[in-house]
Each structure stands twice: as C-alpha cells, then as structure tokens.
Amino acid sequence: MRVKEFYLNSEEEIIVKIVREILMLFRIEVVDSNETDYDLLMVENTLRTDGRPFVLTKLSVMKADGEELSFSCSDEAGADEREGAAIHRLIKLNLYRLFCEHFSMEPVPWGIFNGVRPTKIVHRYIRQGMGEEEIRLRLMRDYAVSQGKAACITQMAFRQRPFLASSDEKTISIYVGIPFCLSRCLYCSFPAYVLPGREKLDEFMSAWQKDLTSVCQAIETYGLKVQNIYVGGGTPTSLPDAYFSDMLHRVHEAFYGASTVEFTVEAGRPDSMSPAKIACMVELGVNRVSVNPQTMQQRTLERIGRSHTPEDIVQMFYDLREAGIPQINMDLILGLPGETVEDVEDSMQKVSALQPDDITLHALALKRGSRLKLHLDEIELPGDEVTQRMFSMAMCYIGKLGMRPYYLYRQGYMSGQLENVGCCRPGAEGMYNIQIMEEHQTILGIGGAAASKIVDFNEHRLKTSFNAKDLLTYLSSVDKYIERRASLLREVYGV
C-alpha cells in the first residue's frame, strides 16, 4: 500500500515506533507521488487506564476523490500485564487486525512479535504457572502468532527448562571474538575484517591477551564457574595455523576446567580449515564445531563471495568427523540471491546425507552495511512466499533426521517474516546457544566486537558491556572496555 500522507494522533516516541513497525510489516509506504492508493492514512488511539488498560484504535483512509473509509478495533489488557506494556501491545494488535480484516493484508507467521527472543515471554508464562496449551492459545490471541509458531516456541521453552536449570548465579559462559575472515560474504554485516598481515595480527593478539587476562582474574576473584566456551567471530579458523593454535591454547588454559561441558569453535568455511587446526581442536577437547556451508549450490557460493565448492564442505565435514569431533553443526541460509525451492531441497538432501548433529536454518536478513543491502536493486531475491516454502520444505528434512527445534531468534528485515532456528538430534543441544538466547546466564565476552551480558539475579536485570566493532577502536581503547566490564562485575558479584 502506498499513501501520500500519514497522520498519528501521538508524538510519543514509543507509540510512533510501534505503529511504524506495523506499517513496515505490511510494507505500507508514505511516498511523495500522485500514484498512491490513498491520499491520507490516519491512525488514532484512545486509551483508558482506569481499571484494566483499554485501547480503541481507529484507522481511516481518504481517497483522492474525497471518499473516506473508517474502521475501528478495541481490546482490553490481561489481568497480569503491566500497564505500559499492555497499552503498547494493544495498539499493535488492534492495528494489525484492522489491516488484515479490512485491507486484505496477509497475516504473518509471527503476528505482532518483533523481539529477537520470542521464547523469553513463554518462559515468563511458565514461571507464572501456565501450562503448554494455555500458553499456546495466549500467544495466538494476544500476539496474533500463527498456530504453528506458537506451538513451536511453547514446546521449545519447555524443552529448554532442564538446560537453563543447570546454571546458577556463579555459572557463566565465555565468548571469544576473533573478528577476521578470509573474505566478506555478500550478505554479511558482521564486524569482521579480511585477515590482516602479521603486524596487525600481533597488535590484535596483544590487546586480546589483556582482555583475556582481565576476565580470567574476575573468574578467580568472584569464584565463577565456566560452563561453556564459544570461539566465534568472524571466522576464528581464518587465523594462520600458528596463531590459531596459540589462541586456542590460551583460551583452554584460562577457562577450561572441571565445570566446562561445551567447548565450541566456529570453523565456518572449508578454505579456512587445515589438518593442524583440526588436530589442535581435538588435543584441547573442543567438542562442538560449526561448519557453515550456507548453501550447497556452486553458483550461489560464487555469487555470495565464497571461494570453495560444495565438495570442499563435504570433505571438511568428513575430516572433522574422522578426527573424532563429537558434535558438528551446519548452517544454511534460506532466501539467498537467485535460489529456488528446488535449490534449497538439493542443499538439504546433501547436508542430510552427512548426518550432522545440529542444523541451523537462517532466513536471509537484509542488514545495513552489507553489500547485498547496498546493491539490492541489482540482485534478485526470492519473495516472502517462496522463502516460506523453502522453510517448510527444509523443516520436513529436519523432521526426517529425527531433529527438533531447540533455540531460535529473530532479526529485522528477515525474508519471509521468518526466524533463525537451531534444530538437533536428541542429546546434541548446544548449551551455549540456549543460554545466550534466553539471557539466563552471565556471558563474558573478550575480543573484537564481543559483548558481555551480566545477569543480576537480585535486580532481575541484564547489564551489558560491548567491545568496539571497529578493530582500530578496539585496539586503542581496550583498557576502557576492560574497565567497563570490570565495573559491572563489581556491581553484580562484588561484596
């Protein structure tokens, strides 16, 4: 829908934001043109806050000939909702319903859910004593989530409970950020740099060591236990063999102990792997490695900027399996440029034949800063309906492998209004993936673009500290990031 002018009867920032979210969801554009569907689109909300919060939403449009159409919708908050959150939800839900019912907009799988971690609300309902069926129905009613998505995240949250219960206030995870890759993929906006020369690498490792030492000291000071170690990036295996070995030995010596159950390395691409790196990972007890083909189509690999073949991916997988790595994850992206449902099915057949322990399906996200976003007019992408068919077909293969979804997250501008979902065979759940998505456990990040998320169990708050995404800023200001993290740790764990 294209409109010439838009009016909202509120200038409150949060109200403007949530109304804009619905307009973007349905691709409603405000354009300075005579070729529009309506001259004016008006949204007016009337609030009542005596008793349970109540919102009446009126949606009006005016055509060029002066004809005006008006529709309204109202709803009341639940008894257990906070006033502010309830009002914001009702404004979104009313507007969503009006567009679907009166303007033939197709309902989307996640309804008005816009957050990154939709399972968090399910965990809140579980803590309130709700059962699975009650939660599923509430998600469908209060958030317009589809029956399939509501069932998925409800079952997932109950499945996650034992894993979350394995952690207490003093149990943490470590994230190690190595912000380098051998090349930058078309869709990528991650803060990764093409691998620099030795001088800059040495400078990075020097700053990184200060970062690591600070976290190591904090663990000793506060008596923390490391449950999971996750080495990500970037592509950590893009480091030269000697640097990779040195880095991984330092990580192992600093953090690996009796309480550690998961040691993960993002290996990513076969052109970054070597026998020496595999031997190093086996020696140090790495028990989970990610192999991320994204697609098994040669022409797509070339289009997105990957300098390896599907056959290289297969060989890398077999090398890791033969070396004795217990759990191997594989990532695929749905909605890549030029791909069809048949292409994704072929990729799923080839990945399924390898029998990985964990498959993560990503819906392509158009991210600011990616080359894909900058050159979108020149690139053909599958539409939302096609991407949804890709997802449904891929999940059929997931089911045939005996895998079930165990964590998920959402991003903005995702193809098909979908999500990123990790699926695994029973017993192969990635503990770190569950902990970081549910924000139930303190995670301390070291390295470029790493985030520290410190859970304050007393205040029921998450306190965050972010290292710079820009490499030069990280190198010049590492002491500042170390002190910021140390300050938050003192607030939460200090005596």
BELPE-V891196 format. One record per pair of residues at least 24 apart in sequence whose ideal C-beta (glycine too) atoms are under 8 Angstrom apart, sorted by the first residue. I is the first residue (numbers start at 1). J is the second residue. Records with the same first field share a line. If there is no record, write none. Layout:
BEGIN
I->J + J
END
This chain:
BEGIN
1->26 + 27 + 28 + 29 + 37 + 38 + 41 + 103
2->28 + 29 + 31 + 33 + 35 + 36 + 37 + 38
3->28 + 29 + 30 + 31 + 36 + 37 + 38 + 39 + 40 + 41 + 61
4->30 + 31 + 32 + 33 + 34 + 36 + 38 + 39 + 40
5->30 + 39 + 40 + 41
6->30 + 40 + 41 + 42 + 43
7->40 + 41 + 42 + 43
8->42 + 43 + 44
9->42 + 43 + 44 + 45
10->45
14->88
15->45 + 88 + 91
18->88 + 91 + 92
19->43 + 91 + 92 + 95
21->92 + 114
22->92 + 95 + 96 + 99 + 112
25->96 + 108 + 417
26->99 + 103 + 105
28->99
38->62 + 63
39->63 + 64
43->95
45->91 + 94
47->87
49->83 + 87
52->76 + 77 + 78 + 79 + 86
53->77 + 81 + 83 + 86 + 87 + 90
54->90
55->87 + 90 + 91 + 94
56->94
57->90 + 91 + 94 + 95 + 98
59->95 + 98 + 99 + 102
69->102
71->98 + 101 + 102
72->98
73->97 + 98 + 101
78->138 + 142
80->128
89->142 + 143
93->142 + 143 + 144
96->144
97->144
107->144 + 146
108->417
109->145 + 146 + 148 + 149 + 388 + 416 + 417 + 418
110->143 + 145 + 146 + 149 + 410 + 417 + 419
111->143 + 144 + 145 + 146
112->143 + 144
113->143 + 145 + 410
114->410
115->410
116->409 + 410 + 411
117->409 + 410 + 437 + 438 + 439
118->145 + 153 + 408 + 410 + 419
119->153 + 156 + 157 + 160 + 407 + 408 + 437 + 438
120->438 + 439
122->153 + 154 + 156 + 157
123->157 + 160 + 164 + 438
126->157 + 158 + 161
132->158
152->405 + 408 + 421
153->408
155->405
156->405 + 406 + 407 + 408
159->404 + 406
160->406 + 407 + 434 + 438
163->429 + 431 + 434 + 435
164->434 + 435 + 438 + 440 + 441
166->227 + 431
167->227 + 435 + 440 + 441
169->455 + 457
170->222 + 223 + 224 + 225
171->224 + 225 + 227 + 259 + 441 + 442
172->219 + 224 + 225 + 226 + 227 + 441 + 442 + 443 + 444
173->226 + 227 + 228 + 229 + 230 + 432 + 435 + 436 + 441 + 442 + 443 + 444
174->215 + 226 + 228 + 229 + 230 + 251 + 255 + 443 + 444 + 445 + 446
175->230 + 232 + 436 + 443 + 444 + 445 + 446 + 447 + 450 + 451
176->212 + 229 + 230 + 231 + 232 + 236 + 247 + 251 + 445 + 446 + 447 + 450
177->232 + 233 + 234 + 445 + 446 + 447 + 448 + 449 + 450 + 467
178->231 + 232 + 233 + 234 + 235 + 236 + 238 + 239 + 247 + 447 + 448
179->233 + 234 + 447 + 448 + 449 + 471 + 474
180->233 + 234 + 235 + 238 + 239
181->233 + 234 + 235 + 238 + 268 + 272
182->235 + 238 + 269 + 271 + 272 + 307
183->305 + 306 + 307
184->305 + 371
185->294 + 304 + 305 + 306
186->303 + 304 + 305 + 337 + 370 + 371 + 372
187->304 + 333 + 336 + 364 + 365 + 367 + 370 + 371 + 372
188->367 + 370
189->367 + 368 + 369 + 370 + 373
190->233 + 234 + 449
191->448 + 449 + 469 + 470
192->233 + 234 + 235
193->234 + 471
195->238 + 239
201->239 + 240 + 243
203->475
204->448 + 471 + 475
205->243 + 246 + 247
207->474 + 475 + 478
208->247 + 446 + 447 + 448
209->250
210->478 + 479 + 482
211->446 + 447 + 450 + 467 + 478 + 481 + 482
212->250 + 251 + 254 + 446
213->254
214->446 + 482 + 485 + 486
215->254 + 255 + 444 + 446 + 485
216->254 + 255
218->444 + 485 + 486 + 489 + 493
219->255
222->489 + 493 + 494
224->442 + 493
225->257 + 259
226->255 + 256 + 257 + 259 + 260
227->259 + 260 + 261 + 262 + 431 + 435 + 441
228->260 + 261 + 262 + 263 + 264 + 431 + 432 + 435
229->255 + 256 + 260 + 262 + 263 + 264
230->262 + 264 + 266 + 432 + 436
231->264 + 265 + 266
232->264 + 266
233->266 + 268
234->266 + 448
235->266 + 267 + 268 + 269 + 272
236->265 + 266 + 267
237->265 + 266 + 267 + 268 + 269 + 272 + 273 + 277
238->268 + 272
241->274 + 276 + 277
244->276 + 277 + 280
245->276 + 277 + 280
248->280 + 281 + 284 + 286
249->280 + 284
252->284 + 285
256->284 + 285
261->431
262->287 + 288 + 430 + 431 + 432
263->287 + 288
264->288 + 289 + 290 + 430 + 432
265->289 + 290
266->290 + 292
267->291 + 292 + 316 + 320
268->292
269->306 + 308
270->308 + 312 + 313 + 315 + 316
271->306 + 307 + 308 + 312
273->316 + 319
275->319
278->319 + 320 + 323 + 325
279->323
281->323 + 325
282->323 + 324 + 325
286->325
287->325 + 326 + 327
288->325 + 326 + 327 + 328 + 329 + 430
289->320 + 325 + 327 + 328 + 329
290->328 + 329 + 330 + 331
291->316 + 317 + 320 + 328 + 329 + 330 + 331 + 356
292->330 + 331
293->330 + 331 + 332 + 347 + 351
294->331 + 332 + 333 + 336 + 362
295->332 + 333 + 336 + 339 + 343 + 344 + 347
296->346 + 347 + 350 + 351
297->339 + 343 + 346 + 347
299->338
300->336 + 337 + 338 + 339 + 343
303->336 + 337 + 338
304->336 + 337
310->350
314->350 + 354
317->354 + 356
318->354
326->357
327->357 + 358 + 428 + 430
328->356 + 357 + 358
329->356 + 357 + 358 + 359 + 360 + 422 + 424 + 430
330->354 + 356 + 358 + 359 + 360
331->359 + 360 + 362
332->359 + 360 + 361 + 362 + 394
333->362 + 363 + 364
334->361 + 362 + 363 + 364 + 387 + 390 + 391 + 394 + 415 + 416 + 418
335->363 + 364 + 381 + 382 + 386 + 387 + 390 + 415 + 416
336->364 + 381 + 382
337->372 + 379 + 380 + 381
338->380
339->382 + 390
340->382 + 386
341->386 + 389 + 390 + 393
344->390 + 393 + 394
345->393 + 397
348->393 + 394 + 397
349->397
352->397 + 400 + 401
355->401
357->424 + 425 + 428
358->403 + 422 + 423 + 424 + 425 + 428 + 430
359->398 + 401 + 403 + 422 + 423 + 424
360->420 + 421 + 422 + 423
361->391 + 394 + 395 + 398 + 420 + 421 + 423
362->420
363->387 + 391 + 414 + 415 + 416 + 418 + 419 + 420
364->414 + 415
365->411 + 412 + 413 + 414 + 415
366->413 + 415
367->411 + 413
381->415
382->415
384->415 + 416 + 417
385->416
386->416
387->415 + 416 + 418
388->416 + 417 + 418
390->416
391->416 + 418
395->423
398->423
401->425
402->426
406->430 + 433 + 434
407->433 + 434 + 437 + 438
408->437
409->437
442->492
444->485
448->474
449->474
452->485 + 488
454->485 + 488 + 489 + 492
455->492
456->491 + 492
463->488 + 491 + 492
464->488
END
